[in-house]
Structure formats: C-alpha cells, structure tokens
Amino acid sequence: MQKIRQNIPLLSRAALAVALVLGFAGQVAADQAIVVAATMPGLTVGQVVDDGAAIRMPEGANALFLFSSGRTVTVKGPYEGPLDRLSGGKEAPNRLTGLFGADRFSQNELGAARSVDPSKGRSPGDLPAIDASVPGVWCVRAGRAPDIQRPADPAFDPAVLQPAGSAPGKPTTISWTGAAATQPWPTTLPLADGTEIKVRSRDQTHTHSLVMRVVEDAGDSGLLAVALVHAGCRRQAETVLSSIGEAMVPLDLYLSSERGLYPTYHVGEPVRLVLQTNRDAHLFCYLRRRSDLIPIFPSPESGGSLVRSHTPLTFPGDRMPLPLSASEPGGDSEVRCFAADRDLTADLSAAGIQPFKPLSRDAVERLEATLDGLRQTRLVVAQIVLRVN
C-alpha cells in the first residue's frame, strides 16, 4: 500500500484536539463551532461560527453544532448570544439547565456519532474519495493511500494528473472502465502535506489544481469532520458532517414569516414566508383560508417537490410564484407544510390533489387517509397562522 508522507509530525488523538484549538496549520481559533445540521436559514453544513461570535436563532429553528473538543450541542430557538459558552466540559449541561432551561440546549459526547451512515455503504470515519474534476483542497489520511472517484465532470475521463513544480512523481493518466465508482490513488503520484497536483481534461481544454492536506487518523467521524473543516477540505467535510447529522438529528422543517412565527397583518398586505429543512426532503404545502384547503406547493412552476438541505425557500419566490396576501379582518389564514424523506407526489395525486385548486371535502378526507396510511416514511409538519387586524 502506498504510504502518505507528511511534512509535519503526526499527532496523537489526544494532541489532535489541542492542535485544532491552537489552529490547524496555525490558522484556527479555539472553540469554533461547526454546523452539522440546521433549520435556521443562513446556516449551512460545514459553516464555522467564530469563537465568541453571537448568533440569533429565531423561535422554531434549531441547529446541531460540533466543537473541536468533540462535544456536540443542539440549540433550539429562541436564542441570542455566543456559542463558546456552550462548548465547555462535563459540567456544562448543568450550567445550561440552570441558566436557560433544559429544553433549549442538549449536549453529547461525540461517541453518539461514531456509527453513522450505514445506508451509504461507508464505514464510520471513512474519508470521502477525491474527485479530480473538482479543483480545490482535498484531504488524505496520514499513512494511508486515498481513493479517487469517478469524476463528476465526464470531460475529465480520462484525465492527466501531474505534480506541480519540483514535487516528486510523474504524469499519470486516470481513466475509468466498467462500473467501479472509485480506484486507488496512483502510486506514481506520492503525496505530502501541501502537495499540488495539476489536472488536465481529456481534450486538454480544462486545467486546474488540487492541493493536498494530510490529516491525522482521528478514529471517529466527528474528529475527522473537525480536521477536514480546519484543513479547508470543505467538500469532504460536508459529506462526513451530513452523515453525522443524519445519525443524530431527525428530519426537521422550519416555517416562519418575515414577521416571525406569530405574524399579524392588515388587509391586503403581502405575506412572505421562509422555509428550510435540515436535509434533502420532499415538501408539500397547503393554504387554509376560511373553509378552503388549497395546495400551493409543489406546482408546475416548482420543478418538483424536492428541496435541498440547508437551502432557504421563500413563498412567494421562484418555485412558488403565487402572491400571498392577508385576507379580510377576522379571516385568519393558515399555511401548513410537511416534509417527507421520500416523494409522495404519486400518493397525493391519487388522492385527487391539484395545485391551487381548493380541495373538496372528499379530497380532504382522502388526503388525511393517505397521510395516516404512510408506512416507513419520515414525516415532519410545520404550520403558521396569518392573523389579520
């Protein structure tokens, strides 16, 4: 097996956390928080909240943060303040209970994230393979040869890889046959921390560079994620963090308005809503006005029901162009949305549901029966009442 050389001394697991606190390659501050999963708009997987920086989390939103120590903290809104006070030692949960109430914060050691993502065929702590068609920083594990994956851009099949400058190695062509998704990194291209690899596409019209960083074999997925984030290996970090989030946090949906969770409007005022899920999901929304229940998402303009994790969705917007406005006084409306881990479009179409058309009483009963009859489906519901003065 090819061995990966490192230009800096290897770190023990105990020393790794210290090195990360002092800064991986001297660049990282203590107690920075890494976003693992969040429904709060503006937070994305792998985003780093600087030490001491304050966040403002609205009511109804939540987020799971990972600290360099390996501690995870779940924060539920409303919350405003810095996160560094939440990253302390074993006494932190008691302090938080006394200050804020146990329902706002929960903390866990990272062991809860060690058995993650069996559904994708990855062992806990596996390092995601390198995609040579994507430029930027990629991480390899000290002492272990990395894998290289089939390129996302077919223009790089085959591709020519060669070391930049005076780095050891020789130009090597990487090509793909059969159905294999990965192959071992070529032994003709030895790697060290900071090695730059030049990549040329098949027709030599596209060129870019890969910069390699060497990380310690941390032994579990959480410390690996911390090391990847701090080394700048964003794409690989997002994969590992998403696996942790799926193992530790259930599917969740945030739904609010530009005026918060309990908005009040005057007649005719426009209404603007924002939604976000903490993982990829299929979204379905309904507007209840008086006795009518009206499907508003998805629609023919929506491009389907799939919404991407940590990506805010606004109503109205590109995917839901129908304007929303406050009705007559006393005519409160309600928007109710549910997110599922699989596409329910066929199930709901069978129940006679069509976008922007009020449902008949029979259609409402079929909708309720369909939702009640779902099996092996993760479903989460959120609603907001739009009050009118």
Backbone torsions as a table, in degrees:
resi	resn	phi	psi	omega
1	MET	NA	136.9	177.3
2	GLN	-65.1	135.8	177.1
3	LYS	-99.2	140.8	179.0
4	ILE	-93.9	124.8	179.5
5	ARG	-88.2	149.2	-178.2
6	GLN	-126.2	137.5	179.9
7	ASN	-85.1	-6.4	178.3
8	ILE	-123.2	154.1	-178.3
9	PRO	-60.6	145.1	176.4
10	LEU	-67.7	147.0	-178.5
11	LEU	-106.7	139.8	171.5
12	SER	-72.2	164.7	178.9
13	ARG	-60.5	-38.6	-179.9
14	ALA	-65.2	-36.9	-178.8
15	ALA	-79.0	-19.3	-176.7
16	LEU	-61.4	-46.9	-179.5
17	ALA	-60.7	-38.9	178.1
18	VAL	-64.3	-42.6	-179.9
19	ALA	-63.9	-38.2	-179.5
20	LEU	-69.6	-35.7	177.4
21	VAL	-65.5	-42.3	179.1
22	LEU	-72.9	-22.1	178.3
23	GLY	120.7	117.1	174.8
24	PHE	-62.6	125.4	-173.4
25	ALA	56.2	26.0	174.5
26	GLY	78.0	20.7	-173.1
27	GLN	-120.6	-3.3	-170.4
28	VAL	-113.1	134.4	180.0
29	ALA	-86.8	165.5	-178.1
30	ALA	-69.2	147.0	169.1
31	ASP	59.1	26.7	170.8
32	GLN	-65.7	143.3	-178.5
33	ALA	-104.1	135.2	-179.8
34	ILE	-109.4	131.8	-180.0
35	VAL	-75.8	123.7	176.0
36	VAL	-95.8	-45.4	178.7
37	ALA	-156.9	146.4	-177.7
38	ALA	-160.0	146.6	168.8
39	THR	-102.3	-7.4	-179.0
40	MET	-73.1	119.9	176.9
41	PRO	-56.3	135.7	-178.4
42	GLY	103.0	-16.0	176.2
43	LEU	-103.4	131.4	-179.4
44	THR	-127.5	158.1	179.9
45	VAL	-58.6	130.7	178.6
46	GLY	87.7	-7.4	178.3
47	GLN	-65.3	138.2	-178.7
48	VAL	-104.3	126.4	174.0
49	VAL	-97.6	117.2	-173.7
50	ASP	-61.8	149.8	179.1
51	ASP	-54.2	122.7	178.1
52	GLY	86.7	-9.7	-179.3
53	ALA	-71.7	140.1	-179.6
54	ALA	-88.0	146.3	172.2
55	ILE	-121.4	154.8	175.6
56	ARG	-122.9	107.8	-177.3
57	MET	-105.7	119.6	-176.9
58	PRO	-72.1	159.7	176.9
59	GLU	-60.3	138.0	-179.3
60	GLY	95.8	-18.0	178.4
61	ALA	-96.0	160.6	175.9
62	ASN	-152.6	164.2	179.8
63	ALA	-155.3	147.1	173.6
64	LEU	-107.5	123.4	-179.9
65	PHE	-112.3	146.6	176.6
66	LEU	-117.3	128.2	178.1
67	PHE	-102.5	161.6	-176.8
68	SER	-60.5	-25.1	178.9
69	SER	-71.1	-12.3	-175.3
70	GLY	96.1	0.4	178.5
71	ARG	-86.0	139.5	174.5
72	THR	-109.4	145.6	179.6
73	VAL	-131.8	126.8	172.7
74	THR	-99.0	124.7	-179.4
75	VAL	-115.5	129.1	177.5
76	LYS	-111.2	134.1	178.1
77	GLY	-74.2	156.8	7.8
78	PRO	-81.9	137.8	176.0
79	TYR	-150.0	139.2	174.6
80	GLU	-141.9	125.7	179.2
81	GLY	149.9	178.6	179.7
82	PRO	-76.1	158.1	179.5
83	LEU	-95.3	-15.6	-174.4
84	ASP	-62.8	-26.8	179.1
85	ARG	-69.2	-14.3	-176.6
86	LEU	-95.1	-1.2	-170.4
87	SER	-102.2	15.1	-172.4
88	GLY	-72.8	-163.3	-173.9
89	GLY	-82.7	-153.6	-170.8
90	LYS	-67.9	-19.8	-178.3
91	GLU	-85.3	-6.7	-174.7
92	ALA	-58.5	-42.0	-178.8
93	PRO	-58.0	-38.9	179.6
94	ASN	-66.7	-41.2	178.7
95	ARG	-61.9	-41.9	-178.9
96	LEU	-65.8	-38.9	179.6
97	THR	-61.7	-40.5	-178.5
98	GLY	-71.0	-33.0	-175.0
99	LEU	-85.6	-40.5	-168.7
100	PHE	-122.9	-20.2	-172.8
101	GLY	101.8	134.8	-171.5
102	ALA	-66.3	-19.0	-176.9
103	ASP	-76.7	-12.0	-177.9
104	ARG	-91.4	-26.1	-173.8
105	PHE	-137.0	143.7	168.9
106	SER	-142.8	142.5	-176.6
107	GLN	-127.2	147.7	179.2
108	ASN	-142.9	150.9	167.8
109	GLU	-73.2	160.4	-171.6
110	LEU	-71.2	-12.0	-179.2
111	GLY	-54.8	-27.1	-179.8
112	ALA	-65.9	-16.3	-177.4
113	ALA	-104.5	12.6	-172.3
114	ARG	-82.8	-21.4	178.8
115	SER	-110.2	78.2	-172.2
116	VAL	-116.7	152.3	165.3
117	ASP	60.7	40.3	177.4
118	PRO	-64.2	-23.9	-176.1
119	SER	-67.1	-23.3	-178.3
120	LYS	-98.4	8.3	175.6
121	GLY	75.0	16.3	179.3
122	ARG	-105.1	135.9	175.4
123	SER	-76.6	153.7	178.4
124	PRO	-55.1	129.9	176.9
125	GLY	84.0	4.9	176.8
126	ASP	-61.9	142.6	177.5
127	LEU	-91.0	120.4	-179.8
128	PRO	-56.7	143.9	-176.5
129	ALA	-67.9	160.3	-178.9
130	ILE	-86.3	133.9	173.6
131	ASP	-105.7	105.6	-175.2
132	ALA	-68.2	-13.3	178.7
133	SER	-82.7	-6.2	-178.6
134	VAL	-111.2	113.9	-178.5
135	PRO	-71.3	163.0	175.7
136	GLY	125.6	-159.1	-175.3
137	VAL	-94.4	131.2	177.9
138	TRP	-129.2	144.0	-177.5
139	CYS	-104.7	146.5	172.8
140	VAL	-128.4	155.8	-177.1
141	ARG	-90.9	137.4	-179.0
142	ALA	-58.4	129.8	175.0
143	GLY	79.2	3.2	-177.6
144	ARG	-134.1	135.8	179.8
145	ALA	-73.1	135.0	178.6
146	PRO	-80.1	170.0	170.8
147	ASP	-102.4	153.6	173.9
148	ILE	-118.6	134.7	-174.0
149	GLN	-99.8	161.9	175.1
150	ARG	-56.6	130.8	-172.2
151	PRO	-65.8	140.7	174.7
152	ALA	-66.2	-32.1	178.0
153	ASP	-98.2	111.7	-177.6
154	PRO	-63.2	-13.7	176.9
155	ALA	-63.9	-17.7	-179.1
156	PHE	-101.6	25.8	172.3
157	ASP	-125.2	101.7	1.1
158	PRO	-82.8	170.4	176.4
159	ALA	-133.3	151.5	176.7
160	VAL	-106.3	123.6	178.5
161	LEU	-111.3	134.9	177.3
162	GLN	-148.9	148.0	-179.7
163	PRO	-68.7	145.9	177.9
164	ALA	-85.5	148.9	175.3
165	GLY	61.0	-132.6	-175.7
166	SER	-99.7	14.3	-180.0
167	ALA	-63.0	147.0	-178.9
168	PRO	-67.6	156.9	179.2
169	GLY	119.2	174.8	-179.5
170	LYS	-140.8	158.4	180.0
171	PRO	-55.1	136.9	-176.2
172	THR	-137.3	133.2	177.4
173	THR	-93.5	128.7	177.5
174	ILE	-109.5	121.5	178.2
175	SER	-131.0	166.1	-174.1
176	TRP	-128.9	130.8	174.1
177	THR	-131.6	155.4	179.3
178	GLY	70.5	-158.4	-173.6
179	ALA	-104.3	5.2	-176.9
180	ALA	-60.4	134.3	-179.7
181	ALA	-88.5	-25.3	-179.1
182	THR	-138.9	164.1	171.2
183	GLN	-149.5	158.2	-178.7
184	PRO	-64.9	148.9	174.5
185	TRP	-60.0	138.2	-176.4
186	PRO	-65.2	137.3	179.8
187	THR	-69.1	-14.8	179.4
188	THR	-76.5	-5.4	-178.9
189	LEU	-125.2	79.9	178.2
190	PRO	-63.4	147.3	-175.6
191	LEU	-119.9	143.7	172.8
192	ALA	-138.9	166.9	179.9
193	ASP	-62.1	122.0	-179.6
194	GLY	94.8	-2.7	178.4
195	THR	-58.4	135.0	175.5
196	GLU	-107.6	129.6	179.5
197	ILE	-115.8	125.2	175.3
198	LYS	-85.6	137.5	-178.4
199	VAL	-124.1	131.0	176.5
200	ARG	-118.8	139.8	178.7
201	SER	-74.4	172.8	-176.9
202	ARG	-54.2	-46.1	-177.5
203	ASP	-93.8	7.4	176.6
204	GLN	64.6	19.3	178.2
205	THR	-91.5	-15.3	-179.9
206	HIS	-122.5	128.0	176.2
207	THR	-136.4	146.5	175.0
208	HIS	-160.7	-177.8	-176.2
209	SER	-124.2	148.5	168.6
210	LEU	-111.9	133.4	175.6
211	VAL	-111.6	124.5	-174.0
212	MET	-96.8	134.2	172.9
213	ARG	-118.8	140.9	179.7
214	VAL	-101.5	127.3	179.2
215	VAL	-118.5	153.1	177.9
216	GLU	-65.4	146.2	172.8
217	ASP	-74.3	90.7	-169.5
218	ALA	-70.9	-23.9	176.0
219	GLY	94.7	-18.2	173.4
220	ASP	-147.4	164.9	-170.2
221	SER	-68.6	-31.5	-177.6
222	GLY	-67.9	-50.9	178.3
223	LEU	-65.7	-32.0	174.9
224	LEU	-62.8	-43.9	179.0
225	ALA	-61.0	-42.9	177.9
226	VAL	-58.9	-47.2	-178.6
227	ALA	-63.1	-40.5	-179.3
228	LEU	-65.0	-43.6	178.7
229	VAL	-62.1	-45.8	-175.6
230	HIS	-72.5	-22.6	177.1
231	ALA	-85.6	-9.4	179.5
232	GLY	91.5	10.8	-178.8
233	CYS	-89.5	72.4	-168.4
234	ARG	-62.5	-45.9	-175.0
235	ARG	-64.5	-44.2	179.1
236	GLN	-66.7	-37.7	178.9
237	ALA	-61.9	-42.4	-179.4
238	GLU	-60.9	-38.2	179.0
239	THR	-63.9	-46.8	-179.0
240	VAL	-67.3	-43.8	-180.0
241	LEU	-63.4	-39.0	177.9
242	SER	-62.5	-37.7	177.4
243	SER	-64.2	-42.0	177.9
244	ILE	-63.0	-45.4	-179.8
245	GLY	-60.0	-41.7	-179.7
246	GLU	-66.0	-30.3	-180.0
247	ALA	-79.6	-30.2	-171.8
248	MET	-107.0	-21.1	-172.4
249	VAL	-127.2	127.1	176.6
250	PRO	-71.6	162.2	173.7
251	LEU	-53.8	133.8	-179.8
252	ASP	-142.1	157.2	-175.9
253	LEU	-135.9	130.8	175.0
254	TYR	-107.0	131.5	177.2
255	LEU	-136.8	124.1	-179.9
256	SER	-151.8	-177.6	179.6
257	SER	-123.1	174.2	176.3
258	GLU	-68.1	-8.9	177.2
259	ARG	-114.7	18.1	176.5
260	GLY	93.7	-167.7	-175.5
261	LEU	-76.9	-21.0	-175.9
262	TYR	-125.3	66.3	-173.0
263	PRO	-78.0	150.0	173.7
264	THR	-128.3	137.0	-175.4
265	TYR	-129.5	162.2	166.2
266	HIS	-94.1	159.1	-177.3
267	VAL	-55.8	130.9	175.6
268	GLY	87.0	-9.7	179.8
269	GLU	-66.5	141.8	178.5
270	PRO	-69.7	148.7	179.0
271	VAL	-115.2	133.9	178.4
272	ARG	-128.5	125.9	-178.0
273	LEU	-114.5	154.4	175.5
274	VAL	-132.3	139.3	-179.9
275	LEU	-131.7	152.8	172.9
276	GLN	-157.9	137.6	174.2
277	THR	-107.0	158.8	-179.8
278	ASN	-94.2	5.5	170.7
279	ARG	-160.7	166.7	177.9
280	ASP	-56.4	135.5	-177.3
281	ALA	-156.6	169.5	176.0
282	HIS	-106.7	126.4	-170.7
283	LEU	-110.4	140.0	178.2
284	PHE	-139.6	127.8	-175.7
285	CYS	-130.2	148.0	-178.4
286	TYR	-134.8	144.2	174.2
287	LEU	-107.7	123.1	174.7
288	ARG	-103.2	119.6	179.6
289	ARG	-134.0	119.0	-171.7
290	ARG	56.2	-123.1	-178.8
291	SER	-97.3	3.0	-177.2
292	ASP	-92.7	141.0	171.4
293	LEU	-117.2	116.6	-170.1
294	ILE	-119.8	119.6	174.8
295	PRO	-67.8	128.4	-179.9
296	ILE	-120.4	-12.2	177.5
297	PHE	-155.7	133.2	0.2
298	PRO	-79.0	167.6	177.1
299	SER	-139.2	176.0	177.9
300	PRO	-57.4	-25.4	179.9
301	GLU	-85.7	-4.8	-171.3
302	SER	-84.0	-18.9	-174.7
303	GLY	70.9	29.7	179.2
304	GLY	98.8	178.4	-175.4
305	SER	-92.3	-11.3	-174.8
306	LEU	-70.8	129.1	172.1
307	VAL	-120.4	143.1	-177.1
308	ARG	-86.0	147.2	-179.5
309	SER	-62.5	146.1	173.8
310	HIS	57.1	29.8	178.4
311	THR	-123.1	108.0	-178.1
312	PRO	-60.3	141.6	177.3
313	LEU	-123.4	130.6	-177.7
314	THR	-112.0	144.3	173.1
315	PHE	-119.8	122.0	-6.9
316	PRO	-74.4	163.0	-179.3
317	GLY	-174.7	-168.4	-175.8
318	ASP	-58.0	-36.5	-175.1
319	ARG	-96.5	-5.2	175.5
320	MET	-146.8	82.0	-170.8
321	PRO	-77.0	-10.5	-177.0
322	LEU	-64.3	121.4	178.2
323	PRO	-65.2	143.2	175.8
324	LEU	-114.0	136.7	179.2
325	SER	-144.9	158.5	-179.7
326	ALA	-71.7	139.8	-179.1
327	SER	-87.2	-162.7	-176.1
328	GLU	-70.5	159.5	-178.9
329	PRO	-54.2	137.1	-179.6
330	GLY	79.9	-6.6	-179.5
331	GLY	-96.5	59.7	-178.5
332	ASP	-56.5	141.4	177.0
333	SER	-113.6	166.1	179.2
334	GLU	-141.9	135.4	171.8
335	VAL	-110.0	126.3	178.7
336	ARG	-123.8	129.6	-179.6
337	CYS	-125.5	149.0	170.3
338	PHE	-134.7	144.5	178.9
339	ALA	-115.6	139.4	-178.5
340	ALA	-129.4	156.0	-179.4
341	ASP	-86.1	7.0	172.7
342	ARG	-145.6	163.3	-177.3
343	ASP	-76.1	120.5	-180.0
344	LEU	-102.9	11.6	-175.4
345	THR	-57.3	-45.2	-179.1
346	ALA	-64.3	-41.6	179.6
347	ASP	-61.6	-43.6	-176.0
348	LEU	-75.3	-33.1	176.7
349	SER	-64.2	-36.8	178.2
350	ALA	-64.5	-24.1	178.2
351	ALA	-84.3	2.9	175.8
352	GLY	82.7	29.5	-176.1
353	ILE	-96.2	127.8	178.7
354	GLN	-128.0	140.1	-177.1
355	PRO	-58.2	137.1	172.0
356	PHE	67.4	10.0	177.2
357	LYS	-111.8	123.1	179.5
358	PRO	-55.3	138.2	-179.4
359	LEU	-80.4	139.9	173.1
360	SER	-71.5	168.0	178.1
361	ARG	-59.1	-41.1	179.2
362	ASP	-63.9	-40.1	179.8
363	ALA	-65.2	-38.0	177.0
364	VAL	-62.5	-42.8	179.4
365	GLU	-64.9	-38.9	177.8
366	ARG	-66.9	-38.3	176.7
367	LEU	-60.6	-48.9	-179.4
368	GLU	-62.4	-40.4	179.2
369	ALA	-65.6	-38.0	178.8
370	THR	-63.9	-46.2	-179.6
371	LEU	-66.5	-40.1	179.4
372	ASP	-66.2	-27.6	-176.3
373	GLY	-90.7	1.5	-179.1
374	LEU	-65.7	138.9	177.5
375	ARG	-126.8	146.2	178.4
376	GLN	51.5	43.8	178.4
377	THR	-132.8	128.6	174.2
378	ARG	-84.6	127.8	-174.5
379	LEU	-137.1	134.6	176.4
380	VAL	-133.6	139.4	-174.4
381	VAL	-119.1	141.7	173.5
382	ALA	-138.5	149.7	-179.8
383	GLN	-145.6	158.6	177.2
384	ILE	-144.0	135.5	178.8
385	VAL	-98.5	130.1	-178.7
386	LEU	-104.7	101.2	-175.8
387	ARG	-87.6	145.8	-176.9
388	VAL	-124.0	126.8	176.2
389	ASN	-77.4	NA	NA
